[in-house]
Amino acid sequence: MSFFSKLKAKASRKSGSREKGQQAQSTTDAPPTQTFPSQATQSAEPQEQQFTTQPHPAKTNDPADLQRQQPGGGLATSDPMAAHHARDPYVPSQEIQSNLEQPLGRDELRARAAELNAPGPHEQK
């Protein structure tokens, strides 16, 4: 007897026993009882595990099709790359330029650096 014929015989025995059980239940006048999944798995006849394959969501072989859509996408949407999309340099108006203070000279900057680097009263050498 081949494997497939054994499998068909087993399936027909299972379906036949289920039909007999359903006929016996329908002939009795007892109200239907509610069965819970934990009770259904503890039946006298062990049930065979069933495995199925799930369909893959891809429609093509391109892996990019599986990723969610992003507005713009790619490197063009990141903040560090936004600098490459600038058109012209920013030139402040005359009003802003006139309100800016003049930069310090080289000697003034050296004196300020020495002042900031000098040890304070709380530091010990």
C-alpha positions as CSV (number, residue, x, y, z in Angstrom):
1,M,0.0,0.0,0.0
2,S,1.5,3.4,-1.0
3,F,1.9,6.3,1.3
4,F,-0.8,8.3,-0.4
5,S,-3.4,5.6,-0.3
6,K,-2.6,5.2,3.5
7,L,-3.1,8.9,3.9
8,K,-6.4,8.9,2.0
9,A,-7.7,5.9,4.1
10,K,-6.7,7.7,7.3
11,A,-8.5,10.9,6.2
12,S,-11.6,9.0,5.3
13,R,-11.6,7.2,8.7
14,K,-11.4,10.6,10.5
15,S,-14.1,12.2,8.4
16,G,-16.4,9.1,8.9
17,S,-15.9,9.2,12.7
18,R,-16.7,12.9,12.8
19,E,-19.9,12.4,10.7
20,K,-21.1,9.6,13.0
21,G,-20.4,11.8,16.1
22,Q,-22.3,14.7,14.5
23,Q,-25.3,12.5,13.7
24,A,-25.3,11.1,17.3
25,Q,-25.2,14.6,18.7
26,S,-28.0,15.9,16.5
27,T,-30.3,13.0,17.4
28,T,-30.1,13.7,21.2
29,D,-32.3,16.5,22.6
30,A,-29.6,17.7,25.0
31,P,-28.6,21.3,24.7
32,P,-25.3,21.9,23.0
33,T,-22.4,22.4,25.3
34,Q,-19.7,24.9,24.8
35,T,-16.2,23.5,24.3
36,F,-13.1,25.5,25.0
37,P,-9.8,25.1,23.0
38,S,-8.1,23.5,26.0
39,Q,-10.9,20.8,26.2
40,A,-10.9,20.2,22.5
41,T,-7.2,19.3,22.4
42,Q,-7.7,16.7,25.2
43,S,-9.9,14.5,23.1
44,A,-9.4,10.7,23.2
45,E,-8.3,10.5,19.6
46,P,-4.9,12.4,19.0
47,Q,-5.1,14.8,16.2
48,E,-2.4,15.2,13.6
49,Q,-0.5,18.5,13.3
50,Q,-1.1,20.5,10.1
51,F,1.4,22.8,8.6
52,T,0.7,25.4,5.9
53,T,2.9,27.7,3.9
54,Q,2.2,31.4,4.1
55,P,2.3,33.6,0.9
56,H,5.3,35.9,0.6
57,P,4.3,39.6,0.3
58,A,6.8,40.2,-2.5
59,K,5.5,40.7,-6.0
60,T,8.9,41.0,-7.6
61,N,12.5,40.0,-6.8
62,D,13.4,43.6,-5.9
63,P,13.9,43.8,-2.1
64,A,13.0,47.5,-2.2
65,D,9.4,46.5,-2.9
66,L,9.1,45.1,0.7
67,Q,10.1,48.3,2.4
68,R,7.5,50.9,3.3
69,Q,7.3,54.0,1.2
70,Q,9.2,57.1,2.3
71,P,8.5,60.6,1.1
72,G,11.4,61.5,-1.1
73,G,13.5,58.6,0.1
74,G,17.2,58.1,-0.1
75,L,20.0,60.4,1.1
76,A,18.2,63.5,-0.2
77,T,15.8,63.6,2.8
78,S,18.4,63.5,5.6
79,D,19.3,66.7,7.4
80,P,23.1,66.5,6.8
81,M,22.5,66.2,3.1
82,A,20.2,69.3,3.0
83,A,23.3,71.5,2.8
84,H,24.0,70.2,-0.7
85,H,20.6,71.5,-1.9
86,A,21.3,75.2,-1.0
87,R,21.1,77.5,-4.0
88,D,22.8,80.8,-3.1
89,P,24.8,82.1,-0.1
90,Y,22.9,84.0,2.5
91,V,23.6,87.7,2.4
92,P,22.1,89.6,5.3
93,S,20.3,92.8,4.7
94,Q,22.0,96.3,5.3
95,E,20.0,96.7,8.5
96,I,21.4,93.5,10.0
97,Q,24.9,94.3,8.7
98,S,24.8,97.7,10.4
99,N,23.7,96.3,13.7
100,L,26.6,93.7,13.9
101,E,29.5,94.6,16.2
102,Q,33.0,94.8,14.7
103,P,35.2,91.8,15.3
104,L,38.0,92.0,17.8
105,G,41.6,92.5,16.6
106,R,44.4,89.9,17.0
107,D,45.8,91.6,20.1
108,E,42.4,91.9,21.8
109,L,41.7,88.2,21.1
110,R,45.1,87.2,22.7
111,A,44.4,89.3,25.8
112,R,40.9,87.7,26.2
113,A,42.4,84.2,25.8
114,A,45.1,84.9,28.4
115,E,42.4,86.2,30.7
116,L,40.2,83.1,30.3
117,N,43.1,80.7,30.7
118,A,44.5,82.4,33.8
119,P,44.1,80.3,37.0
120,G,41.2,81.4,39.1
121,P,41.1,81.8,42.9
122,H,39.5,78.3,43.4
123,E,42.3,76.6,41.4
124,Q,45.5,75.5,43.0
125,K,48.8,74.9,41.2
